[in-house]
Amino acid sequence: MAIELLTKEDVREILREELIRVLPDLLPKPDEAPVTGGKVCARFSISHVTLAKYRDLGKIPCIKIGKCYRYILSDVEEALTKIGLV
């Protein structure tokens, strides 16, 4: 049984290939850029209080960047459908 040692370059190449394979599923699609809470509220006719409540309860997915929250509209629509608000 032979043991194969990997160089730093081998590890980089393996990681690069895995990232290329996995990243497309993790990144939002171009037409699904993150939007502000105000746009979510306007799109679904809900109040900022309702949005914050469901976000804080974990019922609406969001992305937190510093102190700001951003949302993917399709994810929010799916979550609101499950809740029964859409």
N, C-alpha and C positions, 0 to 999 in steps of 0.2 A: 504494500500500500504506500503510494507516494503522496507526500504533502506538497501542495503547490503554494508558493508564496506569491502574494500580489504586491505589485509596486503601487506607489501613490497614483501613477498614471492609470493603472488597471482599475483601481478603485474609482477614480474620477470618471472613467469611461463607463463603468457599470452604473454609477449614480446618474450620469448624464442620460444613458439609455432608459433607465427607470423613470426619470423625471419626464422625459419626452413621452413615455407611454402613459403616465398617470396624470400629468398636469391638465390635459384637455378636459378631463372629467371633473376636475376640481375648480377650474376657473369659470366664471360666468361667461355665457355666450355673448358675442358682441352686442346683440340687441337687448341684453339683459344687464346693462350697466347698473351698479348700485345707485339708488336714488334717496333723497332725503325723506324724512318723516312727513313733511308738508306735502310732498308729491303723493305719498301713499294715502294720506288723509283725503286729498282732493280726488284721487282716482277711485277710492272705495267709499267715499262719503262717510268717513268716520272721524271722530274727534281726536285731537292729540292725546287727550286723557285716555281714551279707549285704546289707542295704539300703544301708549306707554304701559297701560295695565296689562295687555296681552303680551307685550314684549317682555315685561318683567316677570310674568308668569311662565315664560318660555313657550307660549303658544304661537308666537309669530317669530320666525327666524330673522336674525339681523346680524350685521357686521358692526363691531364697535371699533372705531378708529379714534384713539384718544378719548375725548369726552363725547364724540359725535357718533350717532347711529346711522347706518345706511341699510337699505333694504333692496332685495331683488323682487320686483313686482310679481313675477310668476310664482315665486315661493310664498309671498304674502297672500296672493290670491288662493293658492292651494290651502294654506293654513286657515284663512277666513272661511273657505268653503267647508272645511272640516268642523269649524266652530259653529257654522250656520249663519254667518253674517253676510255671505255673498250668495 
